[in-house]
Amino acid sequence: MYVDKDRSLYKMLGQVRSTSQVYNTDTIKYVTVMNIHGKDLPALIEGDEHDDIQMGGNMTVRCKDSQMVMAYPSSGAIDRPTVKQILKKL
């Protein structure tokens, strides 16, 4: 397991910590719609120290040669690439 305490790799891959990107209109809409439909929000990992303003993203690494083929830093809390977008990069 790699622990990036100083977020060096995190920053190098274009990741950011941002209150405005995490708590924006799209996120509020998403939470509201989930609540209206009685759906649970994704669970946190038990025992994980949660950083509310740490933006996520998807980093795709090709297994055969360990090459990063897609770096997708999220522009908001619910922004993720589609499976189709990821598979196109492989």
Backbone torsions as a table, in degrees:
resi	resn	phi	psi	omega
1	MET	NA	138.2	177.9
2	TYR	-106.2	125.3	177.1
3	VAL	-109.1	117.7	-177.8
4	ASP	-100.6	67.2	-173.6
5	LYS	-54.0	-40.9	-179.0
6	ASP	-89.4	2.0	179.8
7	ARG	59.3	33.2	-179.9
8	SER	-65.1	-51.7	178.3
9	LEU	-65.5	-41.2	178.0
10	TYR	-53.3	-48.3	179.7
11	LYS	-69.5	-40.7	-179.4
12	MET	-60.4	-32.1	-179.6
13	LEU	-86.7	7.9	175.5
14	GLY	86.8	12.5	179.6
15	GLN	-80.3	150.9	-179.4
16	VAL	-137.8	166.7	169.9
17	ARG	-111.8	125.2	-173.9
18	SER	-153.1	118.4	176.4
19	THR	-64.4	-44.3	-176.4
20	SER	-67.5	-30.4	178.9
21	GLN	-79.7	-30.7	179.8
22	VAL	-79.4	-47.8	-176.7
23	TYR	-102.5	74.7	180.0
24	ASN	-120.6	-179.4	-176.6
25	THR	-59.7	-42.2	-179.6
26	ASP	-61.5	-40.1	179.0
27	THR	-66.2	-43.2	178.8
28	ILE	-62.1	-42.4	177.4
29	LYS	-61.2	-45.5	-179.4
30	TYR	-58.7	-49.1	180.0
31	VAL	-62.8	-41.3	179.5
32	THR	-62.6	-47.2	179.8
33	VAL	-62.9	-43.0	177.8
34	MET	-59.1	-44.0	180.0
35	ASN	-65.8	-43.5	179.4
36	ILE	-58.4	-40.2	-177.9
37	HIS	-88.2	5.5	176.7
38	GLY	69.2	24.1	-179.2
39	LYS	-96.1	145.4	177.2
40	ASP	-80.7	147.1	172.3
41	LEU	-74.6	154.7	178.1
42	PRO	-53.0	135.0	-177.4
43	ALA	-72.9	147.9	172.9
44	LEU	-76.8	156.8	176.3
45	ILE	-74.8	127.3	-177.7
46	GLU	-58.9	130.8	178.5
47	GLY	82.4	-3.2	-179.0
48	ASP	-79.2	138.4	174.1
49	GLU	-82.5	112.4	-173.6
50	HIS	-87.9	127.4	176.7
51	ASP	-106.2	101.7	-173.9
52	ASP	-59.7	-27.5	-177.1
53	ILE	-105.2	10.4	176.7
54	GLN	-82.7	115.5	178.8
55	MET	-73.4	148.5	178.6
56	GLY	-102.9	-160.7	179.2
57	GLY	165.7	-177.8	177.9
58	ASN	-124.7	126.9	176.1
59	MET	-115.6	122.4	-177.1
60	THR	-108.9	121.6	-179.2
61	VAL	-115.1	128.2	177.7
62	ARG	-75.3	122.6	-173.9
63	CYS	-63.6	-40.3	-172.3
64	LYS	-64.0	-28.7	-179.5
65	ASP	-133.1	9.4	177.4
66	SER	57.9	29.2	179.9
67	GLN	-92.1	135.9	174.3
68	MET	-72.6	118.1	-179.1
69	VAL	-105.7	-14.5	178.4
70	MET	-155.8	123.1	171.8
71	ALA	-114.6	119.4	-176.6
72	TYR	-127.3	83.5	175.3
73	PRO	-70.2	130.0	-177.8
74	SER	-67.9	144.5	176.5
75	SER	-94.8	-4.9	178.7
76	GLY	-162.9	172.3	-174.2
77	ALA	-63.2	-26.1	-177.9
78	ILE	-112.2	9.4	-179.2
79	ASP	-81.2	115.6	177.5
80	ARG	-140.9	149.9	176.0
81	PRO	-72.3	157.0	175.8
82	THR	-78.1	162.3	176.2
83	VAL	-60.0	-39.2	180.0
84	LYS	-60.1	-42.8	178.4
85	GLN	-62.1	-40.9	180.0
86	ILE	-67.4	-46.9	-177.7
87	LEU	-64.4	-30.9	177.1
88	LYS	-61.4	-29.7	-178.4
89	LYS	-78.1	-18.7	-179.2
90	LEU	-87.1	NA	NA
